[in-house]
Amino acid sequence: MAKYEQRFIVQELENHEFLYPDPFGDIGLTPNIKSAGCYESYEDALNAGVEEIGGAFIIFSFYEQFD
């Protein structure tokens, strides 16, 4: 039976872009949900939203399959 883990992504509400890890180790914004950075806990996602966006944002949760 497959196992699943809950993950979180953060979306900025003004321009509707998602937080993502850029190739240089920083955090940026992307319009592509597939490029969005995944956080392992709600608290990590919340902290990233506060630190990186500072304004209005939303946190989505989803489940990722792993072996």
C-alpha positions as a printed Julia matrix, in Angstrom:
67×3 Matrix{Float64}:
  0.0    0.0     0.0
  1.3    3.44   -0.93
  2.06   5.92    1.84
  1.37   9.64    1.75
  2.81  12.64    3.54
  1.13  16.01    3.92
  2.94  18.96    2.33
  2.22  22.69    2.15
  2.72  25.43   -0.45
  2.4   29.2    -0.01
  0.7   31.57   -2.47
  0.95  35.35   -2.35
 -2.51  36.9    -2.78
 -1.62  40.16   -4.51
 -0.02  38.7    -7.65
 -1.06  35.05   -7.08
  2.5   33.68   -7.31
  3.93  30.85   -5.23
  7.06  30.72   -3.09
  9.79  28.55   -4.58
 13.47  27.81   -3.93
 15.52  29.48   -6.66
 18.7   27.89   -8.09
 20.94  30.15   -5.96
 19.57  28.94   -2.61
 17.25  31.89   -2.05
 13.44  31.99   -2.05
 11.64  33.6    -4.98
  8.19  33.77   -6.54
  6.89  31.75   -9.49
  3.54  31.71  -11.31
  3.93  27.94  -11.84
  2.38  25.81   -9.09
  4.58  22.84  -10.11
  7.67  24.91   -9.26
  6.33  25.93   -5.85
  8.42  24.99   -2.84
  6.93  22.29   -0.6
  7.06  22.66    3.16
  6.89  19.66    5.47
  4.93  21.45    8.19
  2.27  24.14    8.39
  4.52  26.1    10.75
  7.38  26.15    8.21
  4.98  27.34    5.5
  3.57  30.01    7.81
  7.03  31.27    8.75
  8.08  31.4     5.08
  4.95  33.38    4.2
  5.52  35.87    6.99
  9.25  36.27    6.27
  9.18  36.25    2.47
  5.8   37.82    1.63
  4.87  39.81    4.72
  1.45  40.68    3.31
 -1.58  38.55    2.5
 -0.93  34.93    1.58
 -2.65  31.56    1.67
 -1.31  28.13    2.57
 -2.51  25.08    0.66
 -2.01  21.52    1.83
 -1.8   18.41   -0.32
 -0.59  14.83   -0.01
  2.5   13.48   -1.73
  3.02   9.78   -2.33
  6.27   8.14   -1.28
  7.57   4.59   -1.08
